[in-house]
Amino acid sequence: MTPTDQLQPRYLQDPESRRLEFKERFSKGEQVVRTAVAFANGAGGRIVFGIQDEPRKVVGIPEEKLFSLEEKIISSIFIQCAPAIVPEIYIQATAGKTLLVVEIFPGSYKPYYLKKHGKHGGTYVRVGSSNRKASLESIEALERQQRKVSFDSLPVYDCPQEDVDLGSFKKAYRALTGKAIGITHLQNIGLLHPERDRVHTTHAALLLSRSPVRKRYFPYAKLECARFKGTTKKVFLDQATIDDPVHEAVEPCMAFIKKNIALGATIGEIYRQDRWEYPLEAVREALINAIIHRDYAILGSDIKVAIYDDMLEITSPGPLPDLLSFEDLGTGRSEIRNRVLAPIFKDMKLIEAWGSGIQKMHDELADYPEIELKLQEAGYAFQVQFIKKETLGTKRGPSRDQVGAKQDSEKQPESGQSQGRVKAESGQSQGRVKAESLKGRILSGLALKPLSKAEISAKLGMKGVPGHIHRMVRELLTKGRIEYTIPEKPNSRLQKYRLADEKKDEN
C-alpha cells in the first residue's frame, strides 16, 4: 500500500453525495458498514478517511495508524456484510497529510445487507449523501437488478388479459410506425408474457392501457401539474391532473405548460417571431424523459410539473440509474430503467436516440441565455429545473391571453440576425427531425379522435393553419396514413381527418 501523488484530489472540492463520503476517523458502530452496503447496492462510492467535513479540512491519518485502520475497515466490512463486499483500499497523500481511501464497487449480488439485521432489516441504499434503510419496494428493485429484469417487463398474474384494453395504443403505434400489431408482436415487444399454457399482460401493457384496471394497479402513474403564484407552493393559480396512458400524457401536459407560461416576440432578419418564456422543445424532452425513465415500482409518487414565477420544474420518481452518474449526462451514455417502454417510445418516435435527451435540452437552451438548466436528485427522485437567471434582469413577456393563440412549439425563435443566419444554415437533417417530430404529434392527436386542420393547428399551439400543416396533412393523405372523414367532399368546411383503417391484427 503506497501513497498516490501529492496533488490535491479533485473529490476534495466536491460535496458528499451518493458516491462520496468523508470521515475524520473510524468510529465503532455501523456507520461505515452501512455506507459500504449502500454503495454496493448502488453506483459504488468512495469513503475518505482523514477529512473533517464541516468545515472541510484535511486532518489526515497518522502514518503509524494507517495499517491498523485498514485492518479494522476490512474486518468490519467482511464480518458484518452479506454477500461479501471486497473493497479496494489505498493511501492518498495531499497537502502534507495522508488520507485512507476505501473504494466500494457496485455489487453483482444485490441486495447487500448487514448480517445481524437480515435482508429486510439490514439493507441500505444511498439517497443523496445519506444512507437510508431500504423499503420493501427498494429491496425488490435490487433483486430485479440481480436478475437483470426490469419492473415494466414483469407479468401481472392476477389481471386477465381481456381486462387490458390496448386499442388506443395499437392505433397510435400503427399510425406512428406504419406497423400493424397483433398477438405475436405484442409478445415480441414485451407487452404480453407467455408462460406455460397461458399469456399474461405485463406492467408495461397496463401503463399503455386505457382500461380502468390501469388505475387500480398504478394509481400514481400520472402527472400532477400546477402553476403557483410567486416562487413558493403556497398559492395555486392553475392545476391539472393528467391520468392518461403514458404514451398519451405528453401533449396534454405540454398544453397545460403553454397555457401557463408567457409568449413574447423577437424580430429576426425578416419576420416577427413568437418566443416562449421557456424553450418548449427542451421542456418537452425533459417531460418525455420523466415519463420514460421514472421508477414505476415506487408507490405513492407521481410526476410533478411545477411552474413558478422564476422557474419551471419537473420531478420524476426514482434517482438516476445506479451505473449512470451526473458526469455521464449529456455525453450520449445511457442506462435504460424501463426496458419495455423505452424501445416502444423510440419506435413511436417519442424519443430519437438513446442518451440524446440532455444534449438536446442544452442545444435548445442555446437560444435562451437567460435560462439555466439544473439537474439534481431531490430525495429519491430526479429533478430538472429551468431557472431564470436573475442577473440578466429579463422582463417577462405578455401573458397568453394578451397574445392569443400560440406559435407552433417546433419553431424556435431567434434572438437576432446572426442567430437567424445560423439557424438558416443548420442543414436539412435538423429540418427532417423537426418534420418527423411534427408528423408524429399530428398522428398522435388523430389517434385519439378525428380533427380538422384548424383543430390540429390549435392542438399544436399554432395560430391559424400555417402552410406547413397543409403540406404535412397532404403528405399523410398521399401516403395513406390518414383519410378524410367526408371522402366524397374533400373540400367540405366540415372536413376532418382520421387515421386510415387499421389492417386486421395478425397473430
C-alpha atoms as one frame of an Amber mdcrd trajectory, in Angstrom:
protein
   0.000   0.000   0.000   1.804   3.130  -1.242   0.656   6.766  -1.406  -0.668
   8.155  -4.678   0.511  11.553  -5.975   0.743  14.659  -3.816  -1.690  16.734
  -5.897  -4.954  17.594  -4.191  -7.573  15.037  -5.272 -10.443  16.526  -7.219
 -13.021  14.927  -4.924 -11.888  17.146  -2.029 -13.695  20.005  -3.762 -16.926
  18.017  -4.085 -19.760  17.814  -1.559 -20.733  14.486  -0.053 -23.035  12.640
  -2.431 -24.405   9.247  -3.337 -20.851   8.233  -4.355 -18.746  10.107  -1.815
 -18.483  10.229   1.983 -15.870  11.834   4.245 -14.790  10.530   7.645 -12.432
  12.219  10.063 -11.709   8.913  11.778 -13.006   5.359  12.088 -15.654   5.010
  14.791 -17.206   1.926  16.283 -20.741   1.081  15.289 -22.437   0.500  11.967
 -21.967   3.792  10.130 -19.073   2.709   7.922 -20.540  -0.701   7.085 -23.927
   0.872   6.340 -22.200   3.151   3.847 -20.350   0.181   2.340 -23.646  -1.696
   1.938 -25.393   1.351   0.448 -22.571   1.938  -2.042 -22.546  -1.754  -3.057
 -26.325  -1.644  -3.577 -25.980   1.455  -5.728 -23.443   3.015  -8.029 -20.446
   2.292  -5.836 -18.583   5.009  -3.990 -15.595   6.274  -2.087 -15.182   6.659
   1.699 -12.290   9.001   2.503 -10.782   8.882   5.996  -8.831  11.857   7.319
 -11.237  14.609   6.230 -13.220  16.873   8.509 -16.387  17.607   6.559 -17.875
  20.725   8.180 -15.962  22.909   7.728 -13.998  20.974   5.110 -10.473  20.411
   6.351  -7.745  17.859   5.648  -6.700  16.488   9.040  -5.030  13.321   7.762
  -4.332   9.946   9.355  -1.090   9.451  11.332   1.164   7.065   9.437   1.561
   4.754  12.403  -2.218   4.196  12.438  -2.752   3.549   8.728  -2.315  -0.226
   8.694  -4.364  -0.824  11.838  -7.133   1.383  10.394  -7.061  -0.578   7.152
  -7.359  -3.835   9.076 -10.322  -2.552  11.109 -12.171  -1.457   7.977 -11.593
  -4.702   6.071 -12.541  -6.788   9.108 -15.734  -4.808   9.833 -16.959  -4.995
   6.244 -16.116  -8.692   5.888 -17.669  -9.760   9.205 -20.825  -7.636   9.126
 -21.887  -7.575   5.454 -23.510 -10.164   3.210 -22.975 -11.092   0.456 -19.244
 -10.455   0.763 -18.047  -6.953  -0.139 -14.399  -6.650  -1.187 -13.227  -3.017
  -1.018 -10.132  -1.542  -2.595  -8.109   0.473  -0.076  -5.264   2.854  -0.868
  -3.375   5.822   0.581  -3.790   9.319  -0.861  -1.178  11.954   0.034  -2.188
  15.617  -0.193  -1.135  18.897   1.410   1.425  17.107   3.532  -1.268  14.845
   5.003  -2.141  11.214   4.422  -5.662  10.034   3.635  -7.023   6.494   3.558
  -9.461   5.897   0.705 -11.892   2.971   0.646 -13.396   2.250  -2.781 -16.619
   0.210  -2.866 -17.690  -1.062  -6.279 -21.275  -1.664  -7.465 -22.186  -5.153
  -6.315 -23.031  -8.060  -8.582 -25.127  -9.937  -6.000 -27.641  -7.389  -4.750
 -29.150  -6.806  -2.274 -26.289  -6.363   0.204 -27.179  -6.057   3.877 -25.926
  -6.192   7.472 -25.957  -9.818   8.567 -27.248  -9.283  12.079 -30.345  -7.402
  10.853 -31.116  -9.707   7.934 -32.073  -8.729   4.409 -35.337  -6.983   5.304
 -33.911  -5.036   8.236 -30.305  -4.501   7.221 -30.418  -3.446   3.569 -29.376
   0.168   2.984 -29.457   2.385  -0.089 -27.828   5.715  -0.777 -30.130   8.715
  -1.097 -28.156  11.864  -1.760 -25.423  11.963   0.875 -27.156   9.757   3.433
 -27.819   6.068   3.986 -31.457   5.002   4.196 -32.903   1.684   5.269 -34.340
   0.134   2.125 -38.092  -0.232   1.786 -39.636  -3.475   0.561 -40.020  -1.897
  -2.900 -36.320  -0.952  -2.909 -35.269  -4.467  -1.919 -37.426  -5.930  -4.691
 -35.833  -3.483  -7.146 -32.357  -4.632  -6.081 -33.402  -8.253  -6.574 -34.641
  -7.394 -10.083 -31.269  -5.817 -10.825 -29.610  -9.044  -9.743 -31.866 -10.989
 -12.135 -31.405  -8.305 -14.841 -35.177  -7.879 -15.125 -36.942  -4.528 -15.422
 -40.124  -3.765 -13.495 -42.139  -2.927 -16.607 -41.401  -6.371 -18.104 -42.892
  -8.314 -15.180 -46.125 -10.252 -15.841 -49.269  -9.410 -13.882 -50.654 -12.828
 -12.974 -53.901 -11.695 -11.355 -55.014  -9.426 -14.210 -56.896 -11.218 -17.025
 -55.643 -10.299 -20.476 -59.160  -9.404 -21.624 -59.349  -6.672 -18.951 -56.498
  -4.741 -20.560 -57.650  -2.609 -23.493 -54.727  -1.756 -25.777 -56.921  -0.490
 -28.619 -55.816   3.149 -28.473 -52.174   2.126 -28.137 -52.375  -0.204 -31.147
 -53.957   2.552 -33.205 -51.298   5.093 -32.227 -48.487   2.567 -32.710 -49.636
   1.725 -36.218 -50.069   5.405 -37.079 -46.574   6.301 -35.913 -44.680   3.218
 -37.098 -46.756   2.010 -40.034 -46.880  -1.474 -38.468 -49.987  -3.457 -37.599
 -49.658  -5.013 -34.173 -51.010  -8.454 -33.338 -50.577 -11.002 -30.558 -47.160
 -12.149 -31.738 -45.842  -8.606 -31.997 -47.237  -7.729 -28.564 -45.234 -10.636
 -27.165 -42.115  -9.621 -29.077 -42.132  -6.082 -27.688 -42.813  -7.250 -24.139
 -46.454  -6.307 -23.599 -47.566  -9.922 -23.341 -45.682 -12.613 -21.424 -46.284
 -16.250 -22.417 -45.762 -18.695 -19.572 -46.587 -22.381 -19.802 -50.032 -22.576
 -21.382 -51.123 -19.005 -20.578 -50.344 -15.499 -21.764 -50.185 -12.688 -19.196
 -50.098  -8.935 -19.639 -47.083  -7.066 -18.273 -46.768  -3.885 -16.236 -45.835
  -2.047 -19.442 -49.098  -3.132 -21.081 -51.083  -1.803 -18.126 -49.272   1.538
 -18.321 -50.178   1.823 -22.027 -53.791   0.757 -21.497 -56.909   2.906 -21.268
 -58.663   0.309 -19.116 -59.805   1.188 -15.572 -57.571  -1.646 -14.366 -54.532
   0.572 -15.058 -55.580   2.964 -12.325 -56.087   0.084  -9.924 -52.548  -1.200
 -10.363 -50.876   2.163 -10.992 -52.887   4.892  -9.248 -49.798   7.119  -9.142
 -48.747   6.707 -12.783 -49.970  10.214 -13.526 -48.735  13.779 -13.843 -49.715
  16.454 -11.345 -49.327  19.891 -12.932 -49.530  23.211 -11.118 -48.924  26.914
 -11.731 -48.056  28.667  -8.492 -48.153  32.327  -7.598 -44.703  33.709  -6.896
 -41.806  31.418  -6.057 -43.402  29.105  -3.461 -46.161  26.489  -3.385 -48.459
  28.499  -1.126 -50.984  29.701  -3.727 -52.251  27.735  -6.762 -53.138  29.726
  -9.876 -53.923  26.677 -12.003 -53.865  22.927 -11.519 -54.410  19.781 -13.585
 -54.087  16.019 -13.189 -53.110  14.098 -16.322 -54.069  10.461 -15.890 -53.709
   9.216 -19.465 -51.788   6.167 -20.696 -48.090   7.001 -20.609 -47.726   7.370
 -24.394 -50.565   9.933 -24.475 -49.534  12.039 -21.477 -47.040  14.375 -23.152
 -49.393  16.521 -25.254 -51.950  17.393 -22.545 -49.092  18.273 -20.206 -47.477
  20.492 -22.838 -50.863  22.161 -23.368 -51.003  22.942 -19.644 -47.485  24.376
 -19.758 -48.281  26.571 -22.782 -51.386  27.817 -21.041 -49.360  28.917 -18.026
 -46.200  30.462 -19.465 -45.797  33.720 -21.322 -45.294  34.316 -25.034 -43.239
  37.238 -26.277 -41.750  38.163 -29.628 -38.384  38.818 -31.236 -37.538  40.333
 -34.607 -35.487  38.119 -36.903 -33.993  39.012 -40.277 -37.357  39.125 -41.995
 -40.211  38.066 -39.733 -41.513  38.823 -36.285 -41.165  35.562 -34.361 -43.063
  34.451 -31.291 -40.859  33.407 -28.396 -41.988  31.334 -25.455 -40.912  32.105
 -21.918 -39.143  28.716 -21.815 -37.671  26.613 -24.674 -40.564  24.269 -25.354
 -38.569  21.581 -27.141 -36.203  21.336 -24.164 -39.166  21.198 -21.782 -40.812
  18.521 -23.939 -37.614  16.455 -23.866 -37.425  16.739 -20.072 -41.058  15.693
 -19.817 -40.610  12.651 -22.065 -37.527  11.648 -20.067 -39.510  11.949 -16.839
 -42.230   9.650 -18.182 -39.998   7.024 -19.762 -37.290   6.898 -17.078 -39.353
   7.195 -13.894 -39.449   4.297 -11.456 -42.979   2.905 -11.729 -42.338   0.480
  -8.876 -42.339   3.346  -6.363 -45.737   3.566  -4.693 -47.287   6.861  -3.667
 -45.270   9.101  -6.005 -46.288  10.751  -9.263 -44.519  13.005 -11.743 -44.846
  16.660 -10.759 -44.697  19.626 -13.115 -44.463  22.908 -11.219 -44.376  26.379
 -12.769 -43.275  29.306 -10.597 -42.561  32.925 -11.460 -38.843  32.156 -11.645
 -38.667  28.501 -12.661 -40.244  25.513 -14.400 -39.556  22.246 -12.586 -40.195
  18.596 -13.496 -39.759  15.949 -10.791 -39.796  12.236 -11.608 -39.872   9.402
  -9.020 -36.639   7.444  -8.847 -33.000   8.605  -8.799 -30.541   8.223 -11.646
 -29.934   4.563 -12.532 -27.045   3.180 -10.498 -24.494   2.957 -13.293 -25.186
   6.470 -14.585 -23.526   9.475 -12.950 -24.250  13.180 -13.375 -20.973  13.423
 -15.302 -22.415  10.956 -17.837 -25.460  13.122 -18.573 -25.231  14.775 -21.965
 -22.372  12.550 -23.152 -24.593  10.107 -25.041 -24.195   7.372 -22.447 -27.491
   5.918 -21.262 -28.892   3.281 -18.958 -32.475   2.192 -19.508 -34.656   1.598
 -16.463 -37.865   0.619 -18.303 -36.630  -1.844 -20.915 -40.033  -2.490 -22.481
 -41.438   1.030 -22.598 -38.254   2.759 -23.793 -37.929   0.845 -27.102 -41.656
   1.355 -27.726 -41.261   5.112 -27.225 -38.327   5.036 -29.645 -40.352   3.094
 -32.243 -43.113   5.687 -31.924 -40.530   8.472 -32.392 -41.302   9.951 -28.983
 -37.567   9.722 -28.339 -34.950   9.991 -31.084 -31.800   8.234 -29.850 -30.552
   6.704 -26.612 -28.733   9.182 -24.418 -29.539  12.225 -26.575 -32.144  13.919
 -24.366 -29.913  16.025 -22.107 -27.761  17.183 -25.011 -30.899  18.163 -26.914
 -32.007  20.271 -23.925 -28.643  22.062 -23.899 -28.853  22.641 -27.656 -32.313
  24.196 -27.363 -31.143  26.382 -24.468 -28.525  27.998 -26.714 -31.280  30.405
 -27.794 -32.235  31.100 -24.171 -29.199  32.635 -22.434 -31.493  33.853 -19.650
 -32.463  30.276 -18.678 -30.205  27.928 -16.711 -30.679  24.144 -16.791 -30.190
  22.401 -13.454 -30.257  18.620 -12.984 -30.338  17.160  -9.497 -31.562  14.369
  -7.270 -34.190  15.505  -4.768 -34.576  12.754  -2.217 -35.482   9.580  -4.095
 -36.419  11.474  -7.266 -34.756  13.113 -10.264 -35.423  16.767 -10.944 -34.989
  19.012 -13.974 -35.216  22.757 -13.401 -35.356  25.542 -15.985 -34.338  28.543
 -13.875 -34.437  32.198 -14.877 -31.087  33.880 -14.280 -31.860  36.833 -12.040
 -28.662  38.637 -13.004 -29.939  39.220 -16.526 -32.919  41.234 -15.316 -35.096
  39.906 -18.119 -38.669  41.030 -18.336 -41.481  38.532 -18.689 -43.321  38.630
 -21.978 -47.050  39.258 -22.328 -49.482  36.707 -20.960 -51.184  34.075 -23.069
 -54.467  35.999 -23.041 -52.730  39.104 -24.364 -51.116  37.248 -27.208 -53.898
  34.890 -28.212 -53.287  31.516 -29.779 -49.676  30.490 -29.565 -46.988  29.650
 -32.087 -46.004  26.112 -33.012 -43.579  24.807 -30.431 -41.495  23.305 -33.228
 -40.382  26.803 -34.299 -37.518  28.108 -32.222 -37.256  31.916 -32.087 -34.120
  33.824 -32.972 -32.601  36.476 -30.718 -31.079  38.454 -33.587 -29.847  38.452
 -37.168 -26.741  36.369 -36.550 -28.766  33.610 -34.880 -31.226  33.763 -37.765
 -28.374  33.078 -40.203 -27.038  30.231 -38.066 -30.472  28.597 -37.960 -30.882
  29.028 -41.713 -27.533  27.342 -42.343 -28.019  24.442 -39.937 -28.709  21.986
 -42.787 -31.502  19.721 -43.878 -31.006  16.955 -41.290 -32.374  19.046 -38.427
 -35.336  20.016 -40.605 -36.112  16.366 -41.224 -36.012  15.634 -37.498 -38.401
  18.538 -36.835 -40.731  17.359 -39.604 -40.778  13.811 -38.264 -41.488  15.116
 -34.777 -44.360  17.264 -36.074 -45.732  14.383 -38.131 -45.701  12.139 -35.071
 -47.571  14.701 -32.995 -50.254  15.078 -35.683 -50.716  11.310 -35.838 -50.820
  11.101 -32.031 -53.648  13.623 -31.971 -55.597  11.791 -34.663 -55.158   8.522
 -32.782 -57.486   9.951 -30.134 -60.188  11.383 -32.415 -60.747  12.905 -35.881
 -59.611  16.528 -36.199 -59.920  19.330 -38.732 -56.833  21.237 -39.879 -57.786
  24.100 -37.584 -58.141  21.697 -34.653 -54.779  20.109 -35.476 -53.146  23.540
 -35.500 -54.817  24.563 -32.239 -53.734  21.311 -30.595 -50.149  22.105 -31.587
 -50.477  25.647 -30.237 -50.415  27.388 -33.632 -52.223  30.485 -34.787 -54.393
  29.818 -37.845 -53.420  26.976 -40.188 -49.807  27.511 -41.336 -48.708  26.331
 -44.764 -46.550  23.541 -43.404 -49.631  21.995 -41.725 -51.427  21.950 -45.097
 -48.359  20.290 -46.644 -47.997  17.751 -43.836 -51.682  16.738 -43.996 -51.440
  16.394 -47.787 -48.339  14.199 -47.437 -50.023  11.946 -44.861 -53.079  11.610
 -47.106 -50.895  10.708 -50.096 -49.039   8.054 -48.098 -52.298   6.540 -46.854
 -51.540   7.227 -43.185 -54.719   9.285 -42.716 -58.028   9.652 -44.563 -60.947
  12.054 -44.966 -63.994  11.723 -42.742 -66.045  13.035 -45.708 -64.205  11.485
 -48.667 -66.906  12.386 -51.185 -66.404  16.116 -50.388 -62.667  16.714 -49.863
 -63.102  20.493 -49.655 -66.063  20.490 -47.276 -65.844  23.062 -44.472 -66.810
  20.203 -42.129 -63.928  18.037 -43.324 -61.855  16.285 -40.692 -59.088  13.721
 -40.799 -58.655  10.389 -39.057 -56.154   7.564 -39.074 -56.537   5.224 -42.036
 -58.379   1.994 -41.253 -56.150  -0.449 -39.444 -55.344  -3.775 -41.015 -56.714
  -6.711 -39.140 -54.338  -7.667 -36.337 -52.152 -10.586 -37.232 -51.405 -13.386
 -34.810
